[in-house]
């Protein structure tokens, strides 16, 4: 009898689970990333993908509920290609959710299509401010993000920069992303009643920033905001110009690749937006796991951490979704809770009016110190 | 602008101009003898920069690095002519056949890019200095700081081009190149080995790419897609010389590099545009290129 009772209880529990979430299935997760093209794009795309793959590996190692299949495509940082790949993922591969991509312009090109089609997107590592903001009023919005948010890192940087320095200059590239970032910086400074002493730009494929840095030197800039995608270029002319301002900029400046190219001594003191506190044991453990997993191909802790967290969020949503269709995944994503994130992403990242993993309070400033990015105290 | 800053920009421009001169001379010599050129000249330069970087990082002495890179690139030049250009000669009579080499040389450039990506990865890299212990080796010239490597680029590029011109105008082999350029059939009747001469020009063009690659590596960031920019700029510079006048190419390259440097200082948002506009304007005024009439095209 006792056995019969036990079986009945188990059946009931199973029934309860089956009406609470979908039963075990093969789940396809679409991933679009910039995996070829400009080096900076590739570094972002590969690092984020490494994080996603590790999250899937961990999920399977823990005996995850579903069998996960990642369908990965390379958009080559090309907006047209990104749009056609997203359409392919939705129509041919029938994925219930897509993660991607590096270029904000690409995301802004396909996000309206996904919103209209009702397929959820977890954007990343793109950082343009308006990616989720422009859809949040829709009911419901299908656009989420697990990445840095440009406005948050710029606000943190300007808070610190205007308190610490009198003369601030800006060097940015002429890409859509950087021009938009420059506009946000200028608006942020205007709100703080501060004016840039010099603003210089350069094409994304230039090989020398001597003229631009010379202008910064002439203007006496003590802090130079660097929003050029070739993060290392700004450092090169410093020795010959005998001019060493503090450099601050995009979270890309935390890449180990930039450290390797620029050199530890030269990069010391550089400040950037951050969302991974390397002082935490969890961050150190993650980095050592990534190093073990990917060897020299691992080069960007914070991007990989956000990729890992995006993977965790999507997998948790798959586990808790009532149905494994796009609508079910969207609802589950919004309700995901209990994430043990590596980055500063909170346990419950999203809500009906918040589709960002990282909010303003989670973004802080990092600084290169003794070959490591640590939290900047100011 | 202070005098020191003027010199600073001038020297930066001269260094890049010297690289453009080497690359454009490679385009010029191939075009002179065969009316074809290597659209992957910049990618050959990129490959040379990577090879040089790898050897330098492995601790190989600079002289040996230079020799190895030159030999490897010379072989690549031979291979390019042998497998991507010569087989197309048979198609010359077909419609559009005479332009097939554009596709094949670009195809080779793509292969080179992909090989580099496979071997060295997609990220940017920094090539170690050739003659300095660290990346901060600066000398003062008229109050302006210049990297030793930048000065070296200017000196070596100028010497290489002068040697190249000496070869072209003062040696029997150089005259053979000009004879082939004038008429391959006549040159053959005069006892010039036309096929060997054609191979030689592609080898020479690749050797110039080798030199540029070794020199440019330490002064720029090296990445697998850097070649196209150099090809485009060298093409613009070679057009300034009318693809026929080496002196025009040398002066055009220096002018291009210096204008690029100053225009980035004056208006950085469109800094790369002005040198190209200058080339356009000069070609409108003088379609035959700089000094076009002073030294006429032998063809």
Boltz contact constraints between the chains, C-beta under 6 A:
constraints:
  - contact:
      token1: [A, 39]
      token2: [B, 122]
      max_distance: 6.0
  - contact:
      token1: [A, 39]
      token2: [B, 123]
      max_distance: 6.0
  - contact:
      token1: [A, 39]
      token2: [B, 124]
      max_distance: 6.0
  - contact:
      token1: [A, 39]
      token2: [B, 223]
      max_distance: 6.0
  - contact:
      token1: [A, 42]
      token2: [B, 122]
      max_distance: 6.0
  - contact:
      token1: [A, 43]
      token2: [B, 123]
      max_distance: 6.0
  - contact:
      token1: [A, 200]
      token2: [B, 268]
      max_distance: 6.0
  - contact:
      token1: [A, 201]
      token2: [B, 268]
      max_distance: 6.0
  - contact:
      token1: [A, 201]
      token2: [B, 269]
      max_distance: 6.0
  - contact:
      token1: [A, 202]
      token2: [B, 268]
      max_distance: 6.0
  - contact:
      token1: [A, 203]
      token2: [B, 272]
      max_distance: 6.0
  - contact:
      token1: [A, 205]
      token2: [B, 229]
      max_distance: 6.0
  - contact:
      token1: [A, 207]
      token2: [B, 220]
      max_distance: 6.0
  - contact:
      token1: [A, 210]
      token2: [B, 12]
      max_distance: 6.0
  - contact:
      token1: [A, 211]
      token2: [B, 264]
      max_distance: 6.0
  - contact:
      token1: [A, 211]
      token2: [B, 265]
      max_distance: 6.0
  - contact:
      token1: [A, 212]
      token2: [B, 268]
      max_distance: 6.0
  - contact:
      token1: [A, 214]
      token2: [B, 5]
      max_distance: 6.0
  - contact:
      token1: [A, 232]
      token2: [B, 221]
      max_distance: 6.0
  - contact:
      token1: [A, 239]
      token2: [B, 136]
      max_distance: 6.0
  - contact:
      token1: [A, 239]
      token2: [B, 138]
      max_distance: 6.0
  - contact:
      token1: [A, 240]
      token2: [B, 138]
      max_distance: 6.0
  - contact:
      token1: [A, 240]
      token2: [B, 145]
      max_distance: 6.0
  - contact:
      token1: [A, 240]
      token2: [B, 146]
      max_distance: 6.0
  - contact:
      token1: [A, 240]
      token2: [B, 147]
      max_distance: 6.0
  - contact:
      token1: [A, 242]
      token2: [B, 145]
      max_distance: 6.0
  - contact:
      token1: [A, 257]
      token2: [B, 123]
      max_distance: 6.0
  - contact:
      token1: [A, 261]
      token2: [B, 126]
      max_distance: 6.0
